[in-house]
Amino acid sequence: YILKHIDLSEQYKNESVYLSHSRYAKLKHESFLKDDDMSKAKQCHFTQSEIDKIHIGSYEQIEVKDEE
């Protein structure tokens, strides 16, 4: 899954804001162009068990199909 921040994404015309894994902090927000293929943004992918451990608040949970 990817987690799109609803409120932050509405502030931008051409970008959406997603929760992502970070090397230096546990989580961060990252902006992507609205037409970017989010299936390739692996740092933004979360499992259901990871999502269950965080309070996602105002995020849209979007299922991503991994291409292997």
PAGUGU-341699 format. One record per residue (C-alpha): residue number from 0; residue in one letter; chain; x, y, z. Coordinates in steps of 0.25 Angstrom, whole numbers, plus 2048, in hexadecimal, padded with zeros to 3 digits. Example, Ala and Ser with C-alpha at 12.3 -4.5 7.8 and 13.67 -1.06 7.14 Angstrom:
<recs>
    nr   rest   kette    xx    yy    zz
     0      A       A   831   7EE   81F
     1      S       A   837   7FC   81D
</recs>
This chain:
<recs>
    nr   rest   kette    xx    yy    zz
     0      Y       A   800   800   800
     1      I       A   804   80F   7FE
     2      L       A   7FF   819   808
     3      K       A   7FB   826   801
     4      H       A   7F9   832   80B
     5      I       A   7EC   838   807
     6      D       A   7ED   846   80D
     7      L       A   7FB   849   809
     8      S       A   7F9   843   7FB
     9      E       A   7ED   84D   7F9
    10      Q       A   7F6   859   7FB
    11      Y       A   7FE   856   7EE
    12      K       A   7F9   856   7E0
    13      N       A   803   84D   7D9
    14      E       A   808   844   7E5
    15      S       A   803   83B   7EF
    16      V       A   809   838   7FD
    17      Y       A   80C   82A   802
    18      L       A   811   824   80E
    19      S       A   81F   81D   80C
    20      H       A   829   815   814
    21      S       A   835   81D   817
    22      R       A   844   819   81A
    23      Y       A   846   824   824
    24      A       A   838   825   82B
    25      K       A   82D   81A   82B
    26      L       A   824   821   822
    27      K       A   823   82D   81A
    28      H       A   81A   834   80F
    29      E       A   81F   834   801
    30      S       A   819   83B   7F5
    31      F       A   817   835   7E7
    32      L       A   811   83A   7DA
    33      K       A   802   836   7D9
    34      D       A   805   82D   7CD
    35      D       A   811   826   7D3
    36      D       A   810   817   7D3
    37      M       A   810   814   7E2
    38      S       A   812   805   7E0
    39      K       A   820   809   7DE
    40      A       A   822   812   7EA
    41      K       A   826   806   7F3
    42      Q       A   829   80F   7FF
    43      C       A   81A   813   800
    44      H       A   815   804   800
    45      F       A   80F   7FF   80D
    46      T       A   80A   7F2   811
    47      Q       A   7FD   7F1   818
    48      S       A   804   7ED   825
    49      E       A   80D   7F9   824
    50      I       A   800   802   822
    51      D       A   7F9   7FB   82E
    52      K       A   805   800   837
    53      I       A   804   80E   834
    54      H       A   7F8   818   835
    55      I       A   7F6   81C   827
    56      G       A   7EC   828   829
    57      S       A   7E9   82F   81D
    58      Y       A   7EF   826   813
    59      E       A   7E9   81F   807
    60      Q       A   7ED   810   807
    61      I       A   7F0   80C   7F8
    62      E       A   7F3   7FD   7F4
    63      V       A   7FF   7FC   7EB
    64      K       A   802   7F0   7E3
    65      D       A   810   7EC   7E2
    66      E       A   816   7E9   7D5
    67      E       A   81F   7DD   7D5
</recs>
